[in-house]
Amino acid sequence: MNNRRSNKSLFRLLFLCIGILGLHAGIFSQSPAPAPLPVNVAEHELDSKLMARPMPYRVVLPKSYAAEKDRKYPVIYLLHGLTGRFRNWTDLTKLPAYAEGHEFIIVTPEGANGWYTDSHTKPEEKYESYIIKELIPEVEKKYRAIGTRGGRAIAGLSMGGYGALKFGLKYPEMFSLAGSFSGALGAASISADGRSTASIRSIAEVFGPADSETRAANDIFKMVREATPEKVKAMPFLYVDCGNEDFLIQNNRDFVALLAEKKIPHEYRQLPGAHNWPYWDKQVREFLRVAEGFLTTK
């Protein structure tokens, strides 16, 4: 009970901070003029039936992809944060350059401010179902992807960190590795309490009222607390990192403590840095190295 009260107070502070950060991130993530895409980056649109509109995404290909025509590759899905867009990872980090040192296909989907969840209040906003049921099959059809659990990983920053860990926990048969950088991991348990920042509004729209089934079904703390030994055994490896100066640090510590309590295989790194692109640029590069140890090449 004490832990719940402290988490509630912490989350109030954290998401007031996110409201301020969201404005900053929205400004910071706007690119000046569209630059030519690097040669290993492609941009596509998927005509989504679930979302009832075209959904854009980018793909970063390994250096060997064009030459090795018979080869299949593992895929990493990278999710952006709140107020972000699918282009952020390729525009605001050196991801295309980092990818040249690895044999992965990397996909950056559009998640808008949808928390990678099927919205409680807007039936047409089905970001979870879209990624799982449409985007992943589309990528595996369009590209020479290894379409097995061992050939898939998912990771993300902030809102995307929450989304990636949630996908790993809800769909353990699909991913061998799930990673979070500066994750907003308690999102599904935040209540509005009369506040009206952009981030709080997005949470209320997606997850609904405090007692909604959508919140219960998407609360990753609850998923971990209630995991049976059989479920724990089936889970992918979870990678979590957060900067020492990040306002979400305690949220991440609490989640990792729960992982340790449940004996869920994971790695936690607490590093110098804040909730910003210089930190995520370093950590996405490191995550690609980590993924080498988990993704199959066959």
Secondary structure, 3 states (H helix, E strand, C coil): CHHHHHHHHHHHHHHHHHHHHHHHHHHHCCCCCCCCCCCCEEEEEEEECCCCEEEEEEEECCCCCCCCCCCCECEEEEECCCCCCCCHHHHHCCHHHHHCCCCCEEEEECCCCCCCCECCCCCCCEHHHHHHHHHHHHHHHHCCECCCHHHEEEEEECHHHHHHHHHHHHCCCCCCEEEEECCCCCHHHCCCCCCCCHHHHHHHHHHCCCCCHHHHHHCHHHHHHCCCHHHHHHCCEEEEEEECCCCCHHHHHHHHHHHHHCCCCEEEEEECCCCCHHHHHHHHHHHHHHHHCCCCCC
